[in-house]
């Protein structure tokens, strides 16, 4: 049989890169061409692989196994032929090559894919090599595909397990005894902002703290010593920059060879910490808002009960009015907190029907008229016959909040204008005041919970800062929006956009 030296497939590797050293096969008396001949005539499929590159070379049995004898595997990646083969199957072998106890290659069961898309179970042996400029020599042997074949079931189980593993929301990393990552799921790669294929072989501490760890020594550097612990919060330094608070749980794991390792679960704490901050804000704000009216109620009732003030006198009636006003303020605060909770839980029932936009605006103006008269503010409603689809009570609740705020922050003698106009399939209900306006750096946060334009303890106007957050939530429940524009010294305009009612 004539000697033949297989040509490389089009992978950007020049011919010299596929020169075999006679000593590569341990037979110095054989020429390179004879070594190529032995590989090409081998009974099993043989692949030469360079990490991250298309196949360097495949022998004739490999071409037959994955398609046909004349099939060119040009440009194909190893994972195209065996999608269940993970980077750690190669990277793990690369570490084993330096361990004399693991000479001879690593065997796993994988699922192979032929050119026609059919799958088959295969035993895959990966060995490290420097022959022809490759990193790995991969031997592939098709397994018996009988219906009860254990190996086929094992390959299918592996594939299903990988799908489940990658569907987990939690980041999962496997750490070997040397402290290097042996595997990682997609969620872990996303958390640390690294390519998944870059994870295997990367030191654990580098993944966690990068090269900028300020602790020396770092208490988290040895994962084996931390096995069995859950640590929170931990500052994860991401490759893309910035940090992320995470909780890490470490559990001991022993591989098939008995070597110790650790499975690390990474849980993003961003949302939990945000909720804890909101809870703290709620407790602080509610405590502050409750204190003033409770003090007023208690003081007024104490004077009346002690007989220091005659209930029938002018001063007594003033004490009763203070207690009544303060109790109403407490009631509104509790209603706001309950409404906010219902909105967050999506449990605000709405009874949507056709409503006259002007009627809704007039109802809100009527509800706030007392405050307007007291403050010397004129309310002007522009008549319009536009119809909207809305829950009347909840829509008026939103408008009362907007008109009430406009009156509260308007100077005496100014006007608050309520109007409606059609814009496409929407009706825009606007409330415009002539107040001082809202600073541009505050405009973006006025719809946040507990937000106050004047956040000082001595602010002129009371309120827990929940009204606009609730109003925006109710607008969104209607399928609408709530927006604001403002100019300092001129005033502000709040616009409630609601779906227009269809023509009858």
N, C-alpha and C positions, 0 to 999 in steps of 0.2 A: 504494500500500500504506500503510495507516495506521501511524503511528509507535506503537511500544510500548516501554515501559521494563520489562524483566524484573524481577520481584519477587525478593527474596532468599529462599533456602531457609531453613528453620528452623534457624538456627545461633547464635541469640543475638545476631545483628547487626541493629540497627535499620535501617529503610529509608534514613535519611540516609547510612549508611556505604557505600551502593552508589551514591552520586552521582559521576558521572564528570566530571572537569574537561574542557572542550572542548579544552584544550591537551594533554591526556593522549595523544591520538592524533596530535599534531603538526598538527592541522587546526583552527586557531582559528575558522574560519568555520563549523564544524559544531557543532550543538547536542549536548548530552549524549545526548538521545534518539536522535539520528542515529548517534552512536557505538555505543550499545547495539545499534541495528539492524544496523550493520555487523558487529559481533561475533556477533550471533545468526545472521546469514545467511552467515557465513564458511564456506568449504568444509570446513575442518578443525574438529575438536573443540577447544573453547576452555574452559579452566577457570581460575577465579580462586581463589587459595589463600592462606590466612593460616597461617603456621607453627603447628603444633600444634592447629589448629582444623578442624572439618568444612568442606567446600567452601563458599565464599561464593556461587559462581554457576557454572552450566554452560550453554553454548549448546545449541541444538536438535541439531546434529550430535553433540555429546558425549552427550546423552541417548540418541540413536539408537545410537551406537557401543557404549555400555555396557549397552544393554537395549532400550528402545523409545522412540518419540518422546514418549510421554506419561509416561515413567519419571521419577519424582521422585528426585533424588539427595540427598534430605533426610538430614542427619546423617552422610553418608558421608565417610570420610577419603580422601585421595588414595592412601594405601597400600592401601585396600580395592580400589580400581580397578586399581592397578598395584603389586602386592606386591613386585616386584623393584626398585622405585624406592627408593633408600636416602637417608637424611637428608643424606649428603654430596653427593648429586646436586643438592640444593637449596642446601645451605650453600656448596658449592664454587662454584655459580653466583653466590651472593651476594657472594663475594669477587671473582669475575671482573668483576662489574658496576662495580667501582671501577677496573678496569684497562682503559684505552682500547684495548688491543690485543685485547680479547675482547668487544667490543660485538656484539650480535646474538643472544645466547642460546647456551645449551649444548645440544647434541644428543646423545642416547643412545638405544640400543635397549633397550626394556623389554618385559615380558610383561604384557598387559592381561587383565582378567577381566570377562566379561560377567555380567549378572544371573543367567543360567542356569548359571554356573560354568565355561563354556568359556573357553579362553585363546586369545590371538591376539598376534602380534608387532606392535609399534608403534614408530614413531619419535617420540620425545618431545623437544620443545624447551622449555627453561625460561628465562624471562627475568624480571628483577627489575622490579617495577612498584609504584606507590603508588596506582594507580587503585582506587577503591571500597574503600579501606582494606586492600587485599590486599598480600601480600609478593611473590607470584610469579604470573606469567601463564604457563600451561602449554598448549602446543599439542600435540595428539596426532593422529598420522596412522597409520592401520592399514596395515601392509605386506602385500605379496602373500604368501599362505600356501601357495604351491606346495610339493610335497614336497622339492624341492631348493633352496628359497629360502635363500640365505645369511643373510639377516637373521633369519629365523625360527630357524635353527640357532644364530645368535649370541645371540638372546634366551634360548633353551633352555640354551645353554652358560653364560650369565651366571647363570641361576637355579641351575644345578648347582654352579657355582663358589661362589656365595654360601652354599649349604648346606654345602659342604666347608669354606669359610672359617669359618663359625660353629661347626663341629664340632671345630675345633682346640682342644686343651687349652691351648696357649700363647696368651698375649695378643699380638695383632698390631695395631699402629697405623701409619697412614700420616701422614707429616708433610710439609707442603708447604714451598716455599722461604721463606715468611714465618715458619716456625716454628709454624704452627698445625696442629692435627690435621685431616686430611681424611677419614679413615675409621678405623673400629675394629671388631674383632669382639666377640662376646659375652664371650669370656674376658677380653679387655682391660677391658671395662666392669665386669666383676665384680671384677677385681683392684684397680682404682682406686676402686671403689664409686661409680660414676656411672651415670646412665642412658645407654644407648647413644646415644640421640638428642641428648644434651647434648655428646657428644664432638666432632663436627665443628665447627670454628671455635674450639675452646678452645686457648689457647697450650700448647705441649708442656711448657714448664717448669712451668706451673700444674698440669698433670696429674701430673707427676712429683713435684714438691715443694710444690704448693699455694702458699699465701701465707705459708708459715712457713719458707722457706729461710734458713738462718743463714749461708750462704756468699755473699760479695759480692766479686768476681763468682763465679757458680757455674760450675764447669767443665763442667757438663752442660747449660747453657742453650742452646747452639747445636748442634742435632743434625746439621746439615750438616757442621760441622767434625769431628764424631766418626764420620762414615760409614766403614765398614770395620772398626770396633772392636767388641770384646766386653768389657763392663765388669762386674765382679762383686767384692763385692756392692755393690748400690746401695740406699739407703734410700728406699723409695717411701712417701710420705705419703698416706694414704687419706682420701677425703672424709669417711667415717664416723668418722674419728678413729683414732689409732694409726698404726703404721708396718708395713711388710712388706719383708723382704729379697728383692731380685730381682736377676736377671742380665739385662742388656740387651744385645742385639746390634743394631747399626745397619748397614744396607746401603743404598747409593745407589740411587735409582729416578728415572727420568725419565718424565714423563707424555707423553701423546700430543702435547701442544703443545711438547715439548722442555724444559719447565720442570723444574729439579732438585727432588728430594724425597728423603725417607728413609723406609724401612720399618723399624720398630722392633719387635723381638720381646722380650716380657717373660716371663721364666721365674721362677716362685715358688721361692725357695731354702729355704723353711721346712723341708721334709722333708729336704733334703740336709744342712742345717746341724744338724738334729736327729740324723741318722745319724752325722755327724762327731763330735757331742758324745758319743753313745753309744759310738763307737769309742774316743774318748779316755778315757771312763770305764772301758771294758773294759781297755784297756792299763794304766791307772793301778791299777785294782783288782786285776787278775791279777798285776801286778808286785808289789804289796804283799802279796798272799796267798801268792805263791810264795816270797817272800824268807824268811819265818819258818821254814817247814818245811825249805827248802833249807839254811838256816844250821844248823839242828839236825842234819840228816843229815850235813852236811859236818863239823861239829864232832865228832860222835860217832865217825864213821868215821876221822877224822884221829887222834883219841886212841887208838883201837884199833890202827890201822895203825902208829903210832909206838911201840907197846908201852907207852905211858904207863899203860894200864889193861889188866889181865888179863881177857880175854873170859870166863873162867870165874868171876870174882869177882862179888860182888853189884854193885859199881860197873860192871863190864863188862856184866853182864846189863841193868843200867839204861840204859847207853849204847845197847845193841842195841834195847831197847824204845822208846827215844826215836826212833831212826832208823826203826824199823818204823812207829810211830804217825805220824811225819811223812810217810813215803812214802805211807801210806794216805790221809792228808789231801790230798796232792798228787793222788792217783788220783781222789778224790772231786771235787776241783775240776775236773780235766780232764773227768770224766764229766758234770758239771753244764754246763760250757761246750759240750760236744758235744750234750747234750740240748737246751740252749737254742737252738743253731743248727738242730737238726732241727725243733724246734717252729716256729721262725720260717719255715722252708722248707716246713712242712706235711708233713714226711717221717717222722713218728713212726707206725710201723705198730701197729695195735691189733687184738687178737683178742678180740672182744666175745662174751661168753657169760654164762649165768646164774651168779651168784655169791652165796654166803651172806654177808650183811653182817657178821655176828659173826665169821665165819672170817677175813675181810679184816682186821678190827680186831685179832683175836688174833695174826695173823701180824705186824702192825706192832708190837704190844706185845712179842712175842717178840724181834724184831730190836733193840729198844731196851732190853731188860731189863737188859743189862749196865751201860749208862749210868745206868739208874734205880737199880740197886743201889748203884753207886758214889756217886751223889748222894743216896742216902737217900730216894728218892721212890717212893711206892707207885703201881703201875699197876692200875687196876680196870676190868675189861671187863664191861659189862652185856649179858647174853645176850638175843638177839633172833633170830627166825627169818625176818626180812625178806630178800627176794632182790633183787639189783640186776643190771642189764646192764652189765658192765664187763670190761675186760682185767685179769685178776687181778694180774699183775706190776706194771702201771702204777698200778693203784688202790692197791696196797700201797705202792708208791714214794711216792705222795702222802701216805698216812697215816703212813708212817715219818717223813717230813719234819715233819708236824704234831706227832706224838708226841715226836719228838726235840727239837723246839723247846720243847714244853711241859716236858719233863724238864729241859732246859738252863736254863730261866728259872724253875724252881720251887725253893723253899727246901727244905732237908732236913726230912723229917717230913710233907711235904704229899702230896696225892693228885692224880693225873691220871686223869680218868674218860673212858672210851671207850664210846660208846653209839650206837644206831641207832634210828630211828623212821620210820614211814610218814607222808607228808603228800601227799595227792592221788596223782598219778602219779610221785611222787619218793620216794626214801629218803634221809633226812638222816643222815649219819655225822658225829658230833661228837666233838671232843677238847677237854676242859675242864680247865684247870689252876687252881691256887690261888696263882699267882705275884703279882708286883707289878703286872701289867697293863701296858697300852700307852697312853701319853699320847694324848689325842684328836687332837692336831695331827700325830701320827705314824701314826695308824690308817689314814688314807687313802692312804698311800704304801708300806705294808709289802709290797705285792705287786709293787712296781716292781723292776726289775733293779738289783742292787747296793745295794738299800736296806738300811740298818741302823738299828734303833731307837737304838743307841749308835754313832754314826759317828765317835767319836774314835779316835785312834791307840792309845790305851791301853785300849780297850774290854776288858771282862772275858772275853767269849765270842768265839771265832773264827768264821770263815765269810765267804764272799764276798758274801752277800746275794743269791744266785741261787735258793736253795731254794724260797721261796714263789712266785717268779715262774714257775719250772718247774712247781710243783704246780698253780698256777692254769691254766697253759697245758694241762697234761694233763687237768684237770677239764673245760675247755672242749672239748678233743678228744673227750671222752666225751659231749658234749652236756649237760654239767652245769655247776655253778658252785662257787666256793670263796669263802666270806665269813668275816668275823671281827667279833666284838664284844668289848669289853673295858671293865673298870672298874678304875681305879687303886686298888691296895690290896686288890682282891678276886680278880682273875684274868682270864683270857681264854678265849674259846670260839671254835674254828675249826670251820666246818661245811662238809663236802663233800657236795654234792647230786648224786645220780646217778639216772638213769632207773630206775624200779622194773621188775622183771621181770614179764612178763605171767603171769597165772595159768594153770596147766596144766590 
